[in-house]
């Protein structure tokens, strides 16, 4: 597969005023992120709130400007665009290729706009169609997501959460994107509706050759939809792996913690799980030296407090982990609690 998107040494720092004297503090939201998104795959970005996954998605889509590093987009072999160095004007044509879907369609859809105008808006902004062609493209995008033509003149509040998310997806699809960044796209929906939207995203991926960057805190959802997973902790990518490998044999202790938070039915087996991860997630403005996870890791040693581990292939790949002891520590997978059959 060809990498559609490559992120190299991406950092994002926010400065803010704090305390009685208004001192300026800096928060490193993203630290040296390196990632590839292969054409046609679904790469999930997972981690707790505040780990940087939404900031990463926004820096890739250039809704935020990275502080340093690069985001390279290769729509076809031999044609690579360095998105992070483009001006807003130069970026505009490429915004058609990379679209975002957001968590809460009620707040991302203007409540005063009718469905037709909501879906037509991106075409109008990019001056891609008008008149009969505009209408045809709007109707076609809505048809792809299962919203009927008689919805065109209605307002978002007339629809259920799942239908509103379908309209949000139609707004992304109407520009024929290549990469869709879905930021917690099903998190606000009931479980049965989540399944419908995930199946829709799968069908659209197959039918239109899409690539997804799927940002989520929900590992159950990620297990269902992702081909590969990148785990983030405190602004770092600490593990990347094919989904099955990550769930069966995690290589970073933080990934194990996330997997242990997955719900299991049997309370006796739940009690056998490791103690919940200790401590709070550190403040971004006061990150630990060495391994960013050492303050909460049950395997931490002196080396972890002194040296920051690099993300590196484990036993030749395809799993990469940023842990000094990834080859030797014994971690539990998601299915290790399952009763024997
Ligand atoms: Fe834990 Fe050390 Fe590995 Fe960091 S490097 S995850 S502290 S064992």
py3Dmol code that shows the C-alpha trace and the ligand (Angstrom):
import py3Dmol

protein = """\
ATOM      1  CA  UNK A   1       0.000   0.000   0.000  1.00  0.00           C
ATOM      2  CA  UNK A   2       1.055   3.609  -0.591  1.00  0.00           C
ATOM      3  CA  UNK A   3       1.102   5.992   2.360  1.00  0.00           C
ATOM      4  CA  UNK A   4      -1.599   8.552   1.674  1.00  0.00           C
ATOM      5  CA  UNK A   5      -0.509  10.637   4.620  1.00  0.00           C
ATOM      6  CA  UNK A   6       2.756  10.843   6.508  1.00  0.00           C
ATOM      7  CA  UNK A   7       3.213  12.779   9.728  1.00  0.00           C
ATOM      8  CA  UNK A   8       6.817  13.458  10.746  1.00  0.00           C
ATOM      9  CA  UNK A   9       8.069  14.910  14.030  1.00  0.00           C
ATOM     10  CA  UNK A  10       4.831  16.818  14.498  1.00  0.00           C
ATOM     11  CA  UNK A  11       4.597  18.970  17.601  1.00  0.00           C
ATOM     12  CA  UNK A  12       1.918  21.319  18.846  1.00  0.00           C
ATOM     13  CA  UNK A  13       2.481  23.653  21.770  1.00  0.00           C
ATOM     14  CA  UNK A  14      -0.124  25.914  23.310  1.00  0.00           C
ATOM     15  CA  UNK A  15       0.801  28.921  25.437  1.00  0.00           C
ATOM     16  CA  UNK A  16      -1.587  30.182  28.071  1.00  0.00           C
ATOM     17  CA  UNK A  17      -1.659  32.556  31.015  1.00  0.00           C
ATOM     18  CA  UNK A  18      -2.131  31.065  34.435  1.00  0.00           C
ATOM     19  CA  UNK A  19      -2.211  31.951  38.129  1.00  0.00           C
ATOM     20  CA  UNK A  20      -2.502  35.238  40.030  1.00  0.00           C
ATOM     21  CA  UNK A  21       0.382  36.886  38.201  1.00  0.00           C
ATOM     22  CA  UNK A  22      -0.646  35.771  34.738  1.00  0.00           C
ATOM     23  CA  UNK A  23       2.525  33.741  34.139  1.00  0.00           C
ATOM     24  CA  UNK A  24       2.750  32.163  30.701  1.00  0.00           C
ATOM     25  CA  UNK A  25       2.875  28.383  30.690  1.00  0.00           C
ATOM     26  CA  UNK A  26       3.404  26.163  27.678  1.00  0.00           C
ATOM     27  CA  UNK A  27       1.515  22.946  27.105  1.00  0.00           C
ATOM     28  CA  UNK A  28       3.044  20.393  24.753  1.00  0.00           C
ATOM     29  CA  UNK A  29      -0.121  18.853  23.336  1.00  0.00           C
ATOM     30  CA  UNK A  30       1.759  16.838  20.688  1.00  0.00           C
ATOM     31  CA  UNK A  31       5.378  15.711  21.002  1.00  0.00           C
ATOM     32  CA  UNK A  32       7.298  14.397  17.977  1.00  0.00           C
ATOM     33  CA  UNK A  33       4.458  12.457  16.397  1.00  0.00           C
ATOM     34  CA  UNK A  34       5.436  10.098  13.561  1.00  0.00           C
ATOM     35  CA  UNK A  35       2.651   8.223  11.757  1.00  0.00           C
ATOM     36  CA  UNK A  36       1.741   6.888   8.345  1.00  0.00           C
ATOM     37  CA  UNK A  37      -1.802   6.411   7.093  1.00  0.00           C
ATOM     38  CA  UNK A  38      -1.860   3.918   4.241  1.00  0.00           C
ATOM     39  CA  UNK A  39      -4.237   4.417   1.348  1.00  0.00           C
ATOM     40  CA  UNK A  40      -7.487   2.513   1.927  1.00  0.00           C
ATOM     41  CA  UNK A  41      -6.918   1.709   5.602  1.00  0.00           C
ATOM     42  CA  UNK A  42      -8.722   2.773   8.754  1.00  0.00           C
ATOM     43  CA  UNK A  43      -6.185   3.956  11.290  1.00  0.00           C
ATOM     44  CA  UNK A  44      -7.676   4.518  14.734  1.00  0.00           C
ATOM     45  CA  UNK A  45      -6.159   6.985  17.190  1.00  0.00           C
ATOM     46  CA  UNK A  46      -7.047   6.038  20.761  1.00  0.00           C
ATOM     47  CA  UNK A  47      -6.301   7.330  24.245  1.00  0.00           C
ATOM     48  CA  UNK A  48      -7.848   9.067  27.242  1.00  0.00           C
ATOM     49  CA  UNK A  49      -9.240  12.617  27.081  1.00  0.00           C
ATOM     50  CA  UNK A  50      -6.427  15.117  26.863  1.00  0.00           C
ATOM     51  CA  UNK A  51      -3.947  12.690  25.255  1.00  0.00           C
ATOM     52  CA  UNK A  52      -3.766  14.828  22.098  1.00  0.00           C
ATOM     53  CA  UNK A  53      -5.768  12.723  19.642  1.00  0.00           C
ATOM     54  CA  UNK A  54      -8.196  15.498  18.656  1.00  0.00           C
ATOM     55  CA  UNK A  55      -5.330  18.007  18.398  1.00  0.00           C
ATOM     56  CA  UNK A  56      -3.536  15.575  16.085  1.00  0.00           C
ATOM     57  CA  UNK A  57      -6.611  15.233  13.841  1.00  0.00           C
ATOM     58  CA  UNK A  58      -7.001  19.006  13.711  1.00  0.00           C
ATOM     59  CA  UNK A  59      -3.321  19.578  12.896  1.00  0.00           C
ATOM     60  CA  UNK A  60      -3.555  17.052  10.043  1.00  0.00           C
ATOM     61  CA  UNK A  61      -6.672  18.761   8.673  1.00  0.00           C
ATOM     62  CA  UNK A  62      -4.951  22.138   9.306  1.00  0.00           C
ATOM     63  CA  UNK A  63      -7.861  23.278  11.450  1.00  0.00           C
ATOM     64  CA  UNK A  64      -4.905  23.995  13.764  1.00  0.00           C
ATOM     65  CA  UNK A  65      -1.400  24.957  12.644  1.00  0.00           C
ATOM     66  CA  UNK A  66       1.290  22.613  13.980  1.00  0.00           C
ATOM     67  CA  UNK A  67       4.153  24.238  15.895  1.00  0.00           C
ATOM     68  CA  UNK A  68       6.742  22.191  13.977  1.00  0.00           C
ATOM     69  CA  UNK A  69       7.065  19.019  11.931  1.00  0.00           C
ATOM     70  CA  UNK A  70       5.427  18.040   8.672  1.00  0.00           C
ATOM     71  CA  UNK A  71       2.248  16.509   7.275  1.00  0.00           C
ATOM     72  CA  UNK A  72       2.775  15.112   3.764  1.00  0.00           C
ATOM     73  CA  UNK A  73      -0.161  14.122   1.602  1.00  0.00           C
ATOM     74  CA  UNK A  74       0.345  11.881  -1.455  1.00  0.00           C
ATOM     75  CA  UNK A  75      -2.904  11.706  -3.469  1.00  0.00           C
ATOM     76  CA  UNK A  76      -1.163   9.775  -6.255  1.00  0.00           C
ATOM     77  CA  UNK A  77       2.268   8.180  -6.693  1.00  0.00           C
ATOM     78  CA  UNK A  78       4.950  10.788  -7.344  1.00  0.00           C
ATOM     79  CA  UNK A  79       2.809  13.715  -6.172  1.00  0.00           C
ATOM     80  CA  UNK A  80       3.409  14.678  -2.556  1.00  0.00           C
ATOM     81  CA  UNK A  81       2.036  17.873  -1.038  1.00  0.00           C
ATOM     82  CA  UNK A  82       3.575  19.255   2.156  1.00  0.00           C
ATOM     83  CA  UNK A  83       0.321  20.407   3.784  1.00  0.00           C
ATOM     84  CA  UNK A  84       1.894  21.883   6.884  1.00  0.00           C
ATOM     85  CA  UNK A  85       3.886  24.462   4.889  1.00  0.00           C
ATOM     86  CA  UNK A  86       1.013  25.738   2.708  1.00  0.00           C
ATOM     87  CA  UNK A  87      -0.643  29.107   3.223  1.00  0.00           C
ATOM     88  CA  UNK A  88      -4.406  29.125   3.854  1.00  0.00           C
ATOM     89  CA  UNK A  89      -4.962  30.048   0.188  1.00  0.00           C
ATOM     90  CA  UNK A  90      -2.662  27.309  -1.144  1.00  0.00           C
ATOM     91  CA  UNK A  91      -4.340  24.844   1.180  1.00  0.00           C
ATOM     92  CA  UNK A  92      -7.874  25.464  -0.052  1.00  0.00           C
ATOM     93  CA  UNK A  93      -7.965  22.937  -2.947  1.00  0.00           C
ATOM     94  CA  UNK A  94      -6.578  20.218  -0.683  1.00  0.00           C
ATOM     95  CA  UNK A  95      -9.267  20.819   1.907  1.00  0.00           C
ATOM     96  CA  UNK A  96     -11.620  19.049  -0.506  1.00  0.00           C
ATOM     97  CA  UNK A  97      -9.568  15.878  -0.180  1.00  0.00           C
ATOM     98  CA  UNK A  98      -9.365  15.804   3.615  1.00  0.00           C
ATOM     99  CA  UNK A  99     -12.688  16.219   5.415  1.00  0.00           C
ATOM    100  CA  UNK A 100     -13.720  15.929   9.049  1.00  0.00           C
ATOM    101  CA  UNK A 101     -16.748  14.382  10.739  1.00  0.00           C
ATOM    102  CA  UNK A 102     -17.387  15.579  14.276  1.00  0.00           C
ATOM    103  CA  UNK A 103     -18.757  14.032  17.457  1.00  0.00           C
ATOM    104  CA  UNK A 104     -21.850  16.080  18.001  1.00  0.00           C
ATOM    105  CA  UNK A 105     -23.734  16.711  14.766  1.00  0.00           C
ATOM    106  CA  UNK A 106     -26.134  19.043  16.595  1.00  0.00           C
ATOM    107  CA  UNK A 107     -23.363  21.499  17.359  1.00  0.00           C
ATOM    108  CA  UNK A 108     -21.514  21.006  14.056  1.00  0.00           C
ATOM    109  CA  UNK A 109     -24.648  21.562  11.933  1.00  0.00           C
ATOM    110  CA  UNK A 110     -25.981  25.125  11.826  1.00  0.00           C
ATOM    111  CA  UNK A 111     -29.514  24.784  13.282  1.00  0.00           C
ATOM    112  CA  UNK A 112     -30.787  27.657  11.118  1.00  0.00           C
ATOM    113  CA  UNK A 113     -29.769  26.046   7.823  1.00  0.00           C
ATOM    114  CA  UNK A 114     -31.920  23.580   5.922  1.00  0.00           C
ATOM    115  CA  UNK A 115     -30.460  20.191   5.021  1.00  0.00           C
ATOM    116  CA  UNK A 116     -30.033  21.201   1.371  1.00  0.00           C
ATOM    117  CA  UNK A 117     -27.954  24.254   2.285  1.00  0.00           C
ATOM    118  CA  UNK A 118     -25.954  22.375   4.918  1.00  0.00           C
ATOM    119  CA  UNK A 119     -24.795  19.818   2.375  1.00  0.00           C
ATOM    120  CA  UNK A 120     -24.473  22.367  -0.465  1.00  0.00           C
ATOM    121  CA  UNK A 121     -22.331  24.737   1.637  1.00  0.00           C
ATOM    122  CA  UNK A 122     -18.949  22.998   1.029  1.00  0.00           C
ATOM    123  CA  UNK A 123     -19.641  22.937  -2.739  1.00  0.00           C
ATOM    124  CA  UNK A 124     -20.464  26.643  -2.664  1.00  0.00           C
ATOM    125  CA  UNK A 125     -17.377  27.536  -0.567  1.00  0.00           C
ATOM    126  CA  UNK A 126     -15.136  25.691  -3.020  1.00  0.00           C
ATOM    127  CA  UNK A 127     -17.120  27.027  -6.033  1.00  0.00           C
ATOM    128  CA  UNK A 128     -17.470  23.501  -7.408  1.00  0.00           C
ATOM    129  CA  UNK A 129     -21.076  23.458  -8.574  1.00  0.00           C
ATOM    130  CA  UNK A 130     -24.229  25.507  -8.880  1.00  0.00           C
ATOM    131  CA  UNK A 131     -27.760  25.239 -10.240  1.00  0.00           C
ATOM    132  CA  UNK A 132     -28.903  21.801 -11.305  1.00  0.00           C
ATOM    133  CA  UNK A 133     -25.464  20.246 -10.815  1.00  0.00           C
ATOM    134  CA  UNK A 134     -25.329  21.522  -7.222  1.00  0.00           C
ATOM    135  CA  UNK A 135     -28.734  20.020  -6.494  1.00  0.00           C
ATOM    136  CA  UNK A 136     -27.778  16.729  -8.114  1.00  0.00           C
ATOM    137  CA  UNK A 137     -24.587  16.469  -6.035  1.00  0.00           C
ATOM    138  CA  UNK A 138     -26.421  17.300  -2.792  1.00  0.00           C
ATOM    139  CA  UNK A 139     -29.142  14.727  -3.464  1.00  0.00           C
ATOM    140  CA  UNK A 140     -26.528  12.137  -4.441  1.00  0.00           C
ATOM    141  CA  UNK A 141     -24.487  12.720  -1.229  1.00  0.00           C
ATOM    142  CA  UNK A 142     -27.622  12.403   0.915  1.00  0.00           C
ATOM    143  CA  UNK A 143     -28.658   9.287  -0.973  1.00  0.00           C
ATOM    144  CA  UNK A 144     -25.276   7.667  -0.196  1.00  0.00           C
ATOM    145  CA  UNK A 145     -25.939   8.083   3.542  1.00  0.00           C
ATOM    146  CA  UNK A 146     -29.610   7.028   3.422  1.00  0.00           C
ATOM    147  CA  UNK A 147     -31.285  10.440   3.830  1.00  0.00           C
ATOM    148  CA  UNK A 148     -34.278  10.770   1.468  1.00  0.00           C
ATOM    149  CA  UNK A 149     -34.941  13.666  -0.899  1.00  0.00           C
ATOM    150  CA  UNK A 150     -37.930  14.888   1.154  1.00  0.00           C
ATOM    151  CA  UNK A 151     -35.479  15.913   3.921  1.00  0.00           C
ATOM    152  CA  UNK A 152     -33.953  18.683   1.816  1.00  0.00           C
ATOM    153  CA  UNK A 153     -36.054  21.550   3.161  1.00  0.00           C
ATOM    154  CA  UNK A 154     -36.078  20.480   6.808  1.00  0.00           C
ATOM    155  CA  UNK A 155     -33.879  21.769   9.657  1.00  0.00           C
ATOM    156  CA  UNK A 156     -31.450  19.615  11.710  1.00  0.00           C
ATOM    157  CA  UNK A 157     -33.663  19.574  14.837  1.00  0.00           C
ATOM    158  CA  UNK A 158     -36.258  17.562  12.887  1.00  0.00           C
ATOM    159  CA  UNK A 159     -33.872  14.572  12.788  1.00  0.00           C
ATOM    160  CA  UNK A 160     -32.651  11.979  15.286  1.00  0.00           C
ATOM    161  CA  UNK A 161     -28.981  11.931  16.409  1.00  0.00           C
ATOM    162  CA  UNK A 162     -28.161   9.139  13.957  1.00  0.00           C
ATOM    163  CA  UNK A 163     -29.824  10.953  11.059  1.00  0.00           C
ATOM    164  CA  UNK A 164     -27.998  14.172  11.933  1.00  0.00           C
ATOM    165  CA  UNK A 165     -24.711  12.281  11.878  1.00  0.00           C
ATOM    166  CA  UNK A 166     -25.657  10.947   8.424  1.00  0.00           C
ATOM    167  CA  UNK A 167     -26.166  14.545   7.285  1.00  0.00           C
ATOM    168  CA  UNK A 168     -22.743  15.418   8.752  1.00  0.00           C
ATOM    169  CA  UNK A 169     -21.225  12.544   6.772  1.00  0.00           C
ATOM    170  CA  UNK A 170     -23.000  13.753   3.594  1.00  0.00           C
ATOM    171  CA  UNK A 171     -21.395  17.193   4.120  1.00  0.00           C
ATOM    172  CA  UNK A 172     -17.999  15.482   4.152  1.00  0.00           C
ATOM    173  CA  UNK A 173     -18.761  13.186   1.202  1.00  0.00           C
ATOM    174  CA  UNK A 174     -20.178  15.832  -1.112  1.00  0.00           C
ATOM    175  CA  UNK A 175     -16.634  16.983  -1.970  1.00  0.00           C
ATOM    176  CA  UNK A 176     -15.491  13.442  -2.912  1.00  0.00           C
ATOM    177  CA  UNK A 177     -12.744  13.344  -0.258  1.00  0.00           C
ATOM    178  CA  UNK A 178      -9.902  10.841  -0.131  1.00  0.00           C
ATOM    179  CA  UNK A 179      -9.229  10.988   3.605  1.00  0.00           C
ATOM    180  CA  UNK A 180     -11.961  11.369   6.228  1.00  0.00           C
ATOM    181  CA  UNK A 181     -10.995  12.263   9.798  1.00  0.00           C
ATOM    182  CA  UNK A 182     -13.795  11.047  12.066  1.00  0.00           C
ATOM    183  CA  UNK A 183     -13.408  12.619  15.520  1.00  0.00           C
ATOM    184  CA  UNK A 184     -15.458  10.613  18.043  1.00  0.00           C
ATOM    185  CA  UNK A 185     -18.014  10.296  15.236  1.00  0.00           C
ATOM    186  CA  UNK A 186     -20.230   7.761  17.018  1.00  0.00           C
ATOM    187  CA  UNK A 187     -19.518   8.616  20.670  1.00  0.00           C
ATOM    188  CA  UNK A 188     -22.694  10.656  21.175  1.00  0.00           C
ATOM    189  CA  UNK A 189     -24.970   7.950  19.731  1.00  0.00           C
ATOM    190  CA  UNK A 190     -26.858   5.027  21.291  1.00  0.00           C
ATOM    191  CA  UNK A 191     -25.188   1.650  20.825  1.00  0.00           C
ATOM    192  CA  UNK A 192     -27.627   0.375  18.169  1.00  0.00           C
ATOM    193  CA  UNK A 193     -27.296   3.620  16.191  1.00  0.00           C
ATOM    194  CA  UNK A 194     -23.496   3.469  16.594  1.00  0.00           C
ATOM    195  CA  UNK A 195     -23.530   0.104  14.830  1.00  0.00           C
ATOM    196  CA  UNK A 196     -25.583   1.520  11.942  1.00  0.00           C
ATOM    197  CA  UNK A 197     -23.214   4.463  11.479  1.00  0.00           C
ATOM    198  CA  UNK A 198     -20.120   2.234  11.701  1.00  0.00           C
ATOM    199  CA  UNK A 199     -21.592  -0.079   9.062  1.00  0.00           C
ATOM    200  CA  UNK A 200     -22.387   2.938   6.891  1.00  0.00           C
ATOM    201  CA  UNK A 201     -18.787   4.178   7.222  1.00  0.00           C
ATOM    202  CA  UNK A 202     -17.523   0.716   6.243  1.00  0.00           C
ATOM    203  CA  UNK A 203     -19.795   0.616   3.173  1.00  0.00           C
ATOM    204  CA  UNK A 204     -18.753   4.119   2.103  1.00  0.00           C
ATOM    205  CA  UNK A 205     -15.103   3.192   2.495  1.00  0.00           C
ATOM    206  CA  UNK A 206     -15.543   0.221   0.171  1.00  0.00           C
ATOM    207  CA  UNK A 207     -17.759   2.003  -2.353  1.00  0.00           C
ATOM    208  CA  UNK A 208     -15.708   5.202  -2.644  1.00  0.00           C
ATOM    209  CA  UNK A 209     -12.167   4.048  -1.821  1.00  0.00           C
ATOM    210  CA  UNK A 210     -11.953   6.185   1.311  1.00  0.00           C
ATOM    211  CA  UNK A 211      -9.211   6.205   3.926  1.00  0.00           C
ATOM    212  CA  UNK A 212     -10.180   6.926   7.535  1.00  0.00           C
ATOM    213  CA  UNK A 213      -8.373   8.425  10.487  1.00  0.00           C
ATOM    214  CA  UNK A 214     -10.774   7.324  13.222  1.00  0.00           C
ATOM    215  CA  UNK A 215     -10.304   9.156  16.521  1.00  0.00           C
ATOM    216  CA  UNK A 216     -12.004   7.478  19.470  1.00  0.00           C
ATOM    217  CA  UNK A 217     -11.709   6.738  23.173  1.00  0.00           C
ATOM    218  CA  UNK A 218     -13.899   3.626  22.715  1.00  0.00           C
ATOM    219  CA  UNK A 219     -11.802   0.512  22.120  1.00  0.00           C
ATOM    220  CA  UNK A 220     -14.873  -1.624  21.424  1.00  0.00           C
ATOM    221  CA  UNK A 221     -15.724   0.618  18.475  1.00  0.00           C
ATOM    222  CA  UNK A 222     -12.084   0.706  17.378  1.00  0.00           C
ATOM    223  CA  UNK A 223     -11.874  -3.100  17.441  1.00  0.00           C
ATOM    224  CA  UNK A 224     -14.872  -3.198  15.117  1.00  0.00           C
ATOM    225  CA  UNK A 225     -13.761  -0.696  12.510  1.00  0.00           C
ATOM    226  CA  UNK A 226      -9.980  -0.208  12.536  1.00  0.00           C
ATOM    227  CA  UNK A 227      -7.306  -1.996  10.512  1.00  0.00           C
ATOM    228  CA  UNK A 228      -4.552  -0.486  12.616  1.00  0.00           C
ATOM    229  CA  UNK A 229      -4.425   1.388  15.911  1.00  0.00           C
ATOM    230  CA  UNK A 230      -2.169   4.131  17.248  1.00  0.00           C
ATOM    231  CA  UNK A 231      -2.291   4.577  21.034  1.00  0.00           C
ATOM    232  CA  UNK A 232      -1.576   8.053  22.398  1.00  0.00           C
ATOM    233  CA  UNK A 233      -0.553   9.045  25.901  1.00  0.00           C
ATOM    234  CA  UNK A 234       0.270  12.582  27.034  1.00  0.00           C
ATOM    235  CA  UNK A 235       0.868  13.866  23.505  1.00  0.00           C
ATOM    236  CA  UNK A 236       3.004  10.887  22.431  1.00  0.00           C
ATOM    237  CA  UNK A 237       2.250   7.892  20.243  1.00  0.00           C
ATOM    238  CA  UNK A 238       3.263   4.993  22.507  1.00  0.00           C
ATOM    239  CA  UNK A 239       2.180   2.020  20.377  1.00  0.00           C
ATOM    240  CA  UNK A 240       1.019   1.304  16.838  1.00  0.00           C
ATOM    241  CA  UNK A 241      -0.092  -2.145  15.702  1.00  0.00           C
ATOM    242  CA  UNK A 242      -2.539  -4.011  13.483  1.00  0.00           C
ATOM    243  CA  UNK A 243      -5.826  -4.123  15.417  1.00  0.00           C
ATOM    244  CA  UNK A 244      -5.839  -7.866  16.042  1.00  0.00           C
ATOM    245  CA  UNK A 245      -2.235  -7.863  17.281  1.00  0.00           C
ATOM    246  CA  UNK A 246      -2.869  -4.912  19.587  1.00  0.00           C
ATOM    247  CA  UNK A 247      -5.889  -6.547  21.212  1.00  0.00           C
ATOM    248  CA  UNK A 248      -4.257  -9.964  21.516  1.00  0.00           C
ATOM    249  CA  UNK A 249      -0.730  -8.991  22.500  1.00  0.00           C
ATOM    250  CA  UNK A 250      -0.266  -5.363  23.551  1.00  0.00           C
ATOM    251  CA  UNK A 251       3.368  -4.279  23.825  1.00  0.00           C
ATOM    252  CA  UNK A 252       3.059  -1.081  25.818  1.00  0.00           C
ATOM    253  CA  UNK A 253       1.824  -1.094  29.442  1.00  0.00           C
ATOM    254  CA  UNK A 254      -0.515   1.817  28.743  1.00  0.00           C
ATOM    255  CA  UNK A 255      -2.223  -0.165  25.970  1.00  0.00           C
ATOM    256  CA  UNK A 256      -2.798  -2.955  28.488  1.00  0.00           C
ATOM    257  CA  UNK A 257      -4.442  -0.435  30.836  1.00  0.00           C
ATOM    258  CA  UNK A 258      -6.782   0.697  28.066  1.00  0.00           C
ATOM    259  CA  UNK A 259      -7.667  -2.904  27.205  1.00  0.00           C
ATOM    260  CA  UNK A 260      -8.370  -3.695  30.856  1.00  0.00           C
ATOM    261  CA  UNK A 261     -10.971  -0.944  30.881  1.00  0.00           C
ATOM    262  CA  UNK A 262     -13.022  -2.824  28.273  1.00  0.00           C
ATOM    263  CA  UNK A 263     -16.230  -4.124  29.898  1.00  0.00           C
ATOM    264  CA  UNK A 264     -16.386  -7.866  30.676  1.00  0.00           C
ATOM    265  CA  UNK A 265     -19.453  -9.725  31.873  1.00  0.00           C
ATOM    266  CA  UNK A 266     -18.041 -12.023  34.586  1.00  0.00           C
ATOM    267  CA  UNK A 267     -17.431 -10.112  37.882  1.00  0.00           C
ATOM    268  CA  UNK A 268     -15.094 -12.802  39.291  1.00  0.00           C
ATOM    269  CA  UNK A 269     -12.864 -12.501  36.263  1.00  0.00           C
ATOM    270  CA  UNK A 270     -13.092  -8.723  36.476  1.00  0.00           C
ATOM    271  CA  UNK A 271     -11.725  -8.960  40.029  1.00  0.00           C
ATOM    272  CA  UNK A 272      -8.711 -10.896  38.729  1.00  0.00           C
ATOM    273  CA  UNK A 273      -7.625  -8.039  36.541  1.00  0.00           C
ATOM    274  CA  UNK A 274      -4.682  -5.917  37.511  1.00  0.00           C
ATOM    275  CA  UNK A 275      -5.283  -3.011  39.827  1.00  0.00           C
ATOM    276  CA  UNK A 276      -6.498   0.039  38.002  1.00  0.00           C
ATOM    277  CA  UNK A 277      -3.674   2.197  36.739  1.00  0.00           C
ATOM    278  CA  UNK A 278      -2.249   4.243  39.576  1.00  0.00           C
ATOM    279  CA  UNK A 279      -2.254   8.000  39.782  1.00  0.00           C
ATOM    280  CA  UNK A 280      -3.690  10.747  37.660  1.00  0.00           C
ATOM    281  CA  UNK A 281      -2.662  11.633  34.149  1.00  0.00           C
ATOM    282  CA  UNK A 282       0.109  14.264  34.617  1.00  0.00           C
ATOM    283  CA  UNK A 283      -0.465  17.923  33.757  1.00  0.00           C
ATOM    284  CA  UNK A 284       0.715  18.693  30.206  1.00  0.00           C
ATOM    285  CA  UNK A 285       2.651  21.710  31.477  1.00  0.00           C
ATOM    286  CA  UNK A 286       4.633  19.545  33.886  1.00  0.00           C
ATOM    287  CA  UNK A 287       5.290  16.323  32.005  1.00  0.00           C
ATOM    288  CA  UNK A 288       7.547  13.714  33.592  1.00  0.00           C
ATOM    289  CA  UNK A 289      11.132  13.282  32.404  1.00  0.00           C
ATOM    290  CA  UNK A 290      12.095   9.990  30.802  1.00  0.00           C
ATOM    291  CA  UNK A 291       9.201   7.784  29.770  1.00  0.00           C
ATOM    292  CA  UNK A 292       5.980   9.857  29.862  1.00  0.00           C
ATOM    293  CA  UNK A 293       4.133   6.893  31.397  1.00  0.00           C
ATOM    294  CA  UNK A 294       6.612   6.114  34.194  1.00  0.00           C
ATOM    295  CA  UNK A 295       4.593   7.827  36.957  1.00  0.00           C
ATOM    296  CA  UNK A 296       1.751   5.334  36.417  1.00  0.00           C
ATOM    297  CA  UNK A 297       3.501   2.255  35.043  1.00  0.00           C
ATOM    298  CA  UNK A 298       3.679  -0.934  37.137  1.00  0.00           C
ATOM    299  CA  UNK A 299       6.943  -1.920  35.400  1.00  0.00           C
ATOM    300  CA  UNK A 300       8.789   1.384  35.851  1.00  0.00           C
ATOM    301  CA  UNK A 301      12.508   1.164  36.705  1.00  0.00           C
ATOM    302  CA  UNK A 302      15.278   3.755  37.074  1.00  0.00           C
ATOM    303  CA  UNK A 303      15.995   3.630  33.352  1.00  0.00           C
ATOM    304  CA  UNK A 304      12.391   4.661  32.652  1.00  0.00           C
ATOM    305  CA  UNK A 305      12.738   7.764  34.830  1.00  0.00           C
ATOM    306  CA  UNK A 306      15.989   8.767  33.110  1.00  0.00           C
ATOM    307  CA  UNK A 307      15.589   7.909  29.420  1.00  0.00           C
ATOM    308  CA  UNK A 308      12.724   8.525  27.090  1.00  0.00           C
ATOM    309  CA  UNK A 309      11.999   5.411  24.996  1.00  0.00           C
ATOM    310  CA  UNK A 310      11.642   5.879  21.234  1.00  0.00           C
ATOM    311  CA  UNK A 311       8.814   4.361  19.223  1.00  0.00           C
ATOM    312  CA  UNK A 312      10.524   1.352  17.575  1.00  0.00           C
ATOM    313  CA  UNK A 313       9.585  -1.897  15.871  1.00  0.00           C
ATOM    314  CA  UNK A 314       9.186  -4.809  18.271  1.00  0.00           C
ATOM    315  CA  UNK A 315      10.692  -8.089  17.060  1.00  0.00           C
ATOM    316  CA  UNK A 316      10.911  -6.645  13.549  1.00  0.00           C
ATOM    317  CA  UNK A 317       7.315  -5.241  13.473  1.00  0.00           C
ATOM    318  CA  UNK A 318       4.582  -4.690  12.517  1.00  0.00           C
ATOM    319  CA  UNK A 319       3.976  -3.571  16.124  1.00  0.00           C
ATOM    320  CA  UNK A 320       5.866  -0.463  17.249  1.00  0.00           C
ATOM    321  CA  UNK A 321       6.093   0.485  20.920  1.00  0.00           C
ATOM    322  CA  UNK A 322       7.810   3.213  22.939  1.00  0.00           C
ATOM    323  CA  UNK A 323       8.844   1.118  25.941  1.00  0.00           C
ATOM    324  CA  UNK A 324      12.362   0.096  27.017  1.00  0.00           C
ATOM    325  CA  UNK A 325      11.148  -3.380  27.941  1.00  0.00           C
ATOM    326  CA  UNK A 326       8.503  -4.071  25.302  1.00  0.00           C
ATOM    327  CA  UNK A 327      10.072  -7.375  24.242  1.00  0.00           C
ATOM    328  CA  UNK A 328      10.254  -8.854  27.713  1.00  0.00           C
ATOM    329  CA  UNK A 329       7.344  -7.678  29.870  1.00  0.00           C
ATOM    330  CA  UNK A 330       4.261  -9.897  30.053  1.00  0.00           C
ATOM    331  CA  UNK A 331       1.102  -7.972  29.257  1.00  0.00           C
ATOM    332  CA  UNK A 332      -2.483  -9.170  29.118  1.00  0.00           C
ATOM    333  CA  UNK A 333      -4.486  -8.961  25.923  1.00  0.00           C
ATOM    334  CA  UNK A 334      -8.161  -8.101  25.654  1.00  0.00           C
ATOM    335  CA  UNK A 335      -9.215 -11.750  25.435  1.00  0.00           C
ATOM    336  CA  UNK A 336      -7.070 -13.176  28.256  1.00  0.00           C
ATOM    337  CA  UNK A 337     -10.050 -12.919  30.623  1.00  0.00           C
ATOM    338  CA  UNK A 338     -12.363 -14.884  28.336  1.00  0.00           C
ATOM    339  CA  UNK A 339     -13.671 -18.134  29.874  1.00  0.00           C
ATOM    340  CA  UNK A 340     -12.299 -21.330  28.347  1.00  0.00           C
ATOM    341  CA  UNK A 341     -14.690 -22.936  25.876  1.00  0.00           C
TER     342      UNK A 341
END
"""
ligand_1 = """\
8
LIG
Fe 6.736 1.470 31.753
Fe 9.354 1.850 31.599
Fe 8.060 0.883 29.508
Fe 7.722 3.421 30.240
S 9.604 2.475 29.484
S 6.132 2.009 29.682
S 7.820 3.248 32.460
S 8.317 -0.119 31.504
"""
view = py3Dmol.view(width=600, height=400)
view.addModel(protein, "pdb")
view.setStyle({"model": 0}, {"cartoon": {"style": "trace"}})
view.addModel(ligand_1, "xyz")
view.setStyle({"model": 1}, {"stick": {}})
view.zoomTo()
view.show()
